[in-house]
């Protein structure tokens, strides 16, 4: 990255890897270093920022009152944070630039954040009640439910 701060182009580091003491056609065994070699410092920082911002937003969403009331987004938020954490640890040691699971997990988390934000912005005053936040009545045993 010192010689090419803007990178050598997508998937081109393998072509010049022999200049840096590696076998020709050998990739860097780290997602972030491979991204830095191919796309430069901005690409590497951008990718790391994307993943960490996704983790931050989903964790913040999972801690919100709306997510607690809806229940399932809270679990999705925690799942996305743990999954991305594992993905990022693995990507330090393995070149995973062609594996799309990190992007798919991030997409799931960011879609959940958008869903919870839209529900939180609804104002029930003067409008119909928000069906996602309504409590379902549980009938007492032995008593028939009235309709």
PEJO-V312375 format. One record per residue. N is the residue number from 0. RES is the residue in three letters. PHI is phi as a letter, one per 30 degrees, with the letter a starting at -180 (999 if undefined). PSI is psi in radians with two decimals (999 if undefined). OMEGA is omega in radians with two decimals (none if undefined). Layout:
BEGIN
n:N res:RES phi:PHI psi:PSI omega:OMEGA
n:N res:RES phi:PHI psi:PSI omega:OMEGA
END
This chain:
BEGIN
n:0 res:UNK phi:999 psi:-0.37 omega:3.11
n:1 res:UNK phi:d psi:-0.69 omega:-3.14
n:2 res:UNK phi:d psi:-0.57 omega:-3.09
n:3 res:UNK phi:b psi:1.40 omega:-3.08
n:4 res:UNK phi:d psi:-0.38 omega:3.08
n:5 res:UNK phi:c psi:0.18 omega:3.11
n:6 res:UNK phi:i psi:2.99 omega:-3.14
n:7 res:UNK phi:c psi:0.07 omega:3.13
n:8 res:UNK phi:j psi:2.74 omega:-3.11
n:9 res:UNK phi:e psi:2.16 omega:3.09
n:10 res:UNK phi:h psi:0.50 omega:-3.14
n:11 res:UNK phi:c psi:-0.21 omega:-3.12
n:12 res:UNK phi:d psi:-0.56 omega:3.14
n:13 res:UNK phi:e psi:-0.51 omega:-3.11
n:14 res:UNK phi:d psi:-0.46 omega:-3.12
n:15 res:UNK phi:c psi:0.23 omega:-3.07
n:16 res:UNK phi:d psi:-0.43 omega:3.13
n:17 res:UNK phi:d psi:-0.36 omega:3.09
n:18 res:UNK phi:d psi:-0.26 omega:-3.10
n:19 res:UNK phi:c psi:0.36 omega:3.05
n:20 res:UNK phi:i psi:0.09 omega:3.09
n:21 res:UNK phi:c psi:2.85 omega:3.04
n:22 res:UNK phi:d psi:2.50 omega:3.14
n:23 res:UNK phi:e psi:2.52 omega:-3.10
n:24 res:UNK phi:i psi:0.43 omega:3.09
n:25 res:UNK phi:c psi:2.33 omega:3.13
n:26 res:UNK phi:c psi:2.87 omega:3.09
n:27 res:UNK phi:d psi:2.37 omega:-3.09
n:28 res:UNK phi:c psi:0.97 omega:3.05
n:29 res:UNK phi:a psi:2.24 omega:-3.12
n:30 res:UNK phi:e psi:-0.77 omega:-3.06
n:31 res:UNK phi:d psi:-0.69 omega:3.10
n:32 res:UNK phi:d psi:-0.64 omega:3.07
n:33 res:UNK phi:d psi:-0.73 omega:3.10
n:34 res:UNK phi:d psi:-0.70 omega:3.10
n:35 res:UNK phi:d psi:-0.69 omega:3.13
n:36 res:UNK phi:d psi:-0.69 omega:-3.10
n:37 res:UNK phi:d psi:-0.75 omega:-3.01
n:38 res:UNK phi:c psi:-0.02 omega:3.09
n:39 res:UNK phi:i psi:-3.11 omega:-3.10
n:40 res:UNK phi:d psi:-0.70 omega:3.14
n:41 res:UNK phi:d psi:-0.69 omega:3.11
n:42 res:UNK phi:d psi:-0.74 omega:3.14
n:43 res:UNK phi:d psi:-0.79 omega:3.12
n:44 res:UNK phi:d psi:-0.68 omega:3.12
n:45 res:UNK phi:d psi:-0.74 omega:3.12
n:46 res:UNK phi:d psi:-0.80 omega:3.11
n:47 res:UNK phi:d psi:-0.72 omega:3.11
n:48 res:UNK phi:d psi:-0.72 omega:3.12
n:49 res:UNK phi:e psi:-0.86 omega:-3.10
n:50 res:UNK phi:d psi:-0.79 omega:-3.11
n:51 res:UNK phi:d psi:-0.61 omega:3.07
n:52 res:UNK phi:d psi:-0.66 omega:3.08
n:53 res:UNK phi:d psi:-0.78 omega:3.12
n:54 res:UNK phi:d psi:-0.74 omega:-3.13
n:55 res:UNK phi:d psi:-0.83 omega:-3.11
n:56 res:UNK phi:d psi:-0.70 omega:-3.14
n:57 res:UNK phi:d psi:-0.62 omega:3.10
n:58 res:UNK phi:d psi:-0.72 omega:3.10
n:59 res:UNK phi:d psi:-0.72 omega:3.11
n:60 res:UNK phi:d psi:-0.72 omega:-3.12
n:61 res:UNK phi:d psi:-0.41 omega:3.13
n:62 res:UNK phi:c psi:-0.05 omega:-3.07
n:63 res:UNK phi:d psi:2.79 omega:3.12
n:64 res:UNK phi:d psi:-0.67 omega:-3.13
n:65 res:UNK phi:d psi:-0.74 omega:3.11
n:66 res:UNK phi:d psi:-0.62 omega:3.10
n:67 res:UNK phi:d psi:-0.68 omega:-3.14
n:68 res:UNK phi:d psi:-0.61 omega:3.13
n:69 res:UNK phi:d psi:-0.38 omega:3.10
n:70 res:UNK phi:i psi:-1.11 omega:-3.00
n:71 res:UNK phi:d psi:-0.62 omega:3.11
n:72 res:UNK phi:d psi:-0.50 omega:3.11
n:73 res:UNK phi:d psi:-0.78 omega:3.12
n:74 res:UNK phi:d psi:-0.67 omega:3.08
n:75 res:UNK phi:d psi:-0.72 omega:3.13
n:76 res:UNK phi:d psi:-0.79 omega:3.11
n:77 res:UNK phi:d psi:-0.68 omega:3.13
n:78 res:UNK phi:d psi:-0.75 omega:-3.13
n:79 res:UNK phi:d psi:-0.73 omega:3.14
n:80 res:UNK phi:d psi:-0.79 omega:-3.13
n:81 res:UNK phi:d psi:-0.74 omega:-3.14
n:82 res:UNK phi:d psi:-0.78 omega:3.12
n:83 res:UNK phi:d psi:-0.62 omega:3.08
n:84 res:UNK phi:d psi:-0.80 omega:3.09
n:85 res:UNK phi:d psi:-0.72 omega:3.11
n:86 res:UNK phi:d psi:-0.75 omega:-3.11
n:87 res:UNK phi:d psi:-0.64 omega:3.09
n:88 res:UNK phi:d psi:-0.78 omega:3.11
n:89 res:UNK phi:d psi:-0.66 omega:-3.07
n:90 res:UNK phi:d psi:-0.23 omega:3.05
n:91 res:UNK phi:d psi:-0.58 omega:-3.04
n:92 res:UNK phi:c psi:-0.24 omega:-3.07
n:93 res:UNK phi:b psi:2.38 omega:3.04
n:94 res:UNK phi:d psi:1.90 omega:-3.03
n:95 res:UNK phi:b psi:0.65 omega:-3.07
n:96 res:UNK phi:d psi:-0.36 omega:3.14
n:97 res:UNK phi:c psi:0.00 omega:3.11
n:98 res:UNK phi:c psi:2.19 omega:-3.00
n:99 res:UNK phi:c psi:0.08 omega:-3.06
n:100 res:UNK phi:d psi:-0.62 omega:3.11
n:101 res:UNK phi:d psi:-0.70 omega:3.12
n:102 res:UNK phi:d psi:-0.71 omega:-3.12
n:103 res:UNK phi:d psi:-0.74 omega:3.10
n:104 res:UNK phi:d psi:-0.73 omega:3.11
n:105 res:UNK phi:d psi:-0.72 omega:3.12
n:106 res:UNK phi:d psi:-0.75 omega:3.09
n:107 res:UNK phi:d psi:-0.79 omega:3.13
n:108 res:UNK phi:d psi:-0.77 omega:-3.11
n:109 res:UNK phi:d psi:-0.59 omega:3.05
n:110 res:UNK phi:d psi:-0.67 omega:3.10
n:111 res:UNK phi:d psi:-0.70 omega:3.09
n:112 res:UNK phi:d psi:-0.78 omega:3.13
n:113 res:UNK phi:d psi:-0.70 omega:3.13
n:114 res:UNK phi:d psi:-0.83 omega:-3.12
n:115 res:UNK phi:d psi:-0.69 omega:3.11
n:116 res:UNK phi:d psi:-0.71 omega:3.12
n:117 res:UNK phi:d psi:-0.70 omega:3.12
n:118 res:UNK phi:d psi:-0.68 omega:-3.13
n:119 res:UNK phi:d psi:-0.50 omega:-3.11
n:120 res:UNK phi:d psi:-0.24 omega:3.10
n:121 res:UNK phi:d psi:2.47 omega:3.12
n:122 res:UNK phi:c psi:1.98 omega:-3.08
n:123 res:UNK phi:d psi:-0.14 omega:-3.13
n:124 res:UNK phi:d psi:2.10 omega:3.12
n:125 res:UNK phi:i psi:-0.10 omega:3.12
n:126 res:UNK phi:c psi:2.99 omega:3.06
n:127 res:UNK phi:d psi:2.67 omega:3.14
n:128 res:UNK phi:d psi:2.64 omega:3.13
n:129 res:UNK phi:d psi:2.01 omega:-3.04
n:130 res:UNK phi:d psi:-0.49 omega:-3.13
n:131 res:UNK phi:d psi:-0.45 omega:-3.08
n:132 res:UNK phi:c psi:0.04 omega:3.14
n:133 res:UNK phi:d psi:2.51 omega:3.07
n:134 res:UNK phi:d psi:2.38 omega:3.08
n:135 res:UNK phi:d psi:2.18 omega:-3.13
n:136 res:UNK phi:d psi:2.41 omega:3.10
n:137 res:UNK phi:c psi:2.15 omega:-3.10
n:138 res:UNK phi:d psi:2.56 omega:3.04
n:139 res:UNK phi:d psi:2.59 omega:3.12
n:140 res:UNK phi:d psi:2.35 omega:3.09
n:141 res:UNK phi:i psi:-0.29 omega:3.14
n:142 res:UNK phi:c psi:2.28 omega:3.06
n:143 res:UNK phi:d psi:2.56 omega:3.11
n:144 res:UNK phi:d psi:2.39 omega:3.08
n:145 res:UNK phi:d psi:2.52 omega:-3.10
n:146 res:UNK phi:c psi:999 omega:none
END
